[in-house]
Amino acid sequence: MISNLDTYLAIAKDALAASLAAEASHRKPKPDGSPGFIISLDRTKTSFRQGLIAIVFAGVYLDALLHVVGTQRLGRRQYKKIHKDKYEEKLNKLGVTDKDTIVACERFRKARNDVTHEKATQPLTVKNLRIAQREAEHALHFIDTVTRLLCVVP
């Protein structure tokens, strides 16, 4: 089977690395040696943008991975029946039932939806605040876990 899985995963990983590098470049230790950092403004929002790219391509990778594994294990006709199910449901039907992984999946799904379908009118609160760089780290960790649990070699 011809697949772009490796390419999607590479884009997500490269974007996460770029995000974290850009974030680090705007964080400097305090000159007096006291605890904490001085964080400078990233006017181009490079770290944020790269974090978003990592999250989106982690999702593209996950969609493709679930399609490939789902059609191999269930057959094309059966996978088509679950194609529009939530990630958590697809994973369950493919044998991934670990509670921590399902919780991580839900977090990833919600974060991906939040960043790709921004609700600009939603009031920002501490409860719904997401930091792209942290969500990108979580996304990559999550898809690495799912890849391993599905016994797929990327």
C-alpha positions in Angstrom: 0.0 0.0 0.0 1.3 3.4 -0.9 0.9 5.9 2.0 2.0 9.4 3.0 2.1 8.4 6.7 5.8 9.0 7.0 5.5 12.4 5.4 2.7 13.6 7.7 4.5 12.4 10.8 7.7 14.1 9.7 5.9 17.4 9.1 4.3 17.2 12.6 7.7 16.4 14.2 9.5 19.1 12.3 6.9 21.7 13.2 7.0 20.7 16.9 10.8 21.0 16.9 10.6 24.5 15.2 7.9 25.5 17.7 9.9 24.6 20.7 13.1 26.2 19.3 11.3 29.4 18.5 9.7 29.4 22.0 13.2 28.9 23.6 14.7 31.7 21.6 12.3 34.2 23.2 13.1 33.0 26.8 16.2 34.3 28.5 17.3 33.9 32.1 17.0 37.0 34.2 20.3 39.0 34.0 20.6 39.3 37.8 20.5 35.5 38.2 17.2 35.5 40.1 14.7 32.7 39.4 12.6 33.0 36.4 12.9 34.2 32.8 12.4 37.2 30.7 10.1 36.3 27.8 10.3 38.6 24.8 7.4 39.1 22.4 7.4 36.8 19.3 5.9 39.3 16.9 5.7 36.8 14.1 4.1 34.2 16.4 6.5 31.6 14.9 6.3 29.2 17.9 2.5 29.4 18.0 2.2 28.9 14.2 4.5 25.9 14.2 2.6 24.5 17.2 -0.6 24.7 15.2 1.1 23.0 12.2 2.3 20.2 14.5 -1.2 19.7 15.9 -2.9 19.7 12.5 -0.5 17.3 10.9 -0.6 15.0 13.9 -4.3 14.8 13.1 -3.7 14.3 9.4 -1.3 11.5 10.4 -3.8 10.0 12.8 -6.6 10.1 10.3 -4.4 8.3 7.7 -3.1 5.8 10.2 -6.6 4.8 11.4 -7.7 4.5 7.8 -4.7 2.3 6.8 -5.0 0.1 9.9 -8.8 0.1 9.9 -9.1 -1.1 6.3 -6.4 -3.7 6.9 -8.0 -5.1 10.0 -11.7 -4.6 9.4 -11.8 -4.5 5.6 -12.8 -1.5 3.5 -16.5 -2.0 3.8 -16.5 -2.3 7.6 -14.1 0.6 8.1 -16.3 2.8 6.0 -19.1 2.2 8.6 -16.9 3.7 11.4 -15.1 6.3 9.2 -17.0 9.3 10.7 -16.8 8.0 14.3 -14.8 9.9 16.9 -11.2 8.9 17.2 -11.8 7.3 20.6 -14.5 5.0 19.1 -12.3 4.1 16.1 -9.4 3.2 18.5 -11.7 1.1 20.6 -13.0 -0.8 17.5 -9.3 -1.4 16.5 -8.5 -2.9 19.9 -7.0 0.2 21.7 -8.9 0.3 25.0 -6.3 1.6 27.4 -8.1 4.2 29.5 -5.1 6.7 29.6 -4.8 6.5 25.8 -8.5 7.1 25.3 -8.3 10.1 27.7 -5.3 11.4 25.8 -7.2 10.9 22.6 -10.2 12.9 23.8 -7.8 15.8 24.8 -6.1 15.6 21.4 -9.4 15.6 19.5 -10.8 18.6 21.4 -7.5 20.6 21.1 -7.3 19.8 17.3 -10.9 20.9 16.9 -10.4 24.1 18.9 -7.3 25.2 16.9 -8.7 24.3 13.5 -12.2 25.6 14.1 -11.5 28.6 16.3 -14.5 30.0 18.1 -13.5 33.6 18.2 -16.7 34.6 20.0 -16.1 32.2 22.9 -15.0 34.0 26.1 -11.4 33.0 27.0 -11.1 31.5 30.5 -8.5 29.6 32.3 -10.6 26.5 31.8 -10.6 26.7 28.0 -7.1 28.2 27.5 -4.9 26.1 25.3 -1.2 26.7 24.7 -0.3 25.5 21.2 3.2 24.4 22.1 2.0 22.2 25.0 -0.9 20.8 22.9 1.6 20.0 20.1 3.8 18.2 22.5 0.8 16.2 23.8 -0.3 15.5 20.2 3.0 14.0 19.2 3.3 11.9 22.3 -0.3 10.7 21.8 0.2 9.7 18.1 3.5 7.9 19.0 1.6 5.9 21.7 -1.2 5.0 19.2 1.3 4.0 16.6 3.0 1.7 19.1 -0.3 0.3 20.3 -1.4 -0.5 16.8 1.9 -2.1 16.2 2.7 0.1 13.2 6.3 1.0 12.3 6.4 4.6 11.1 
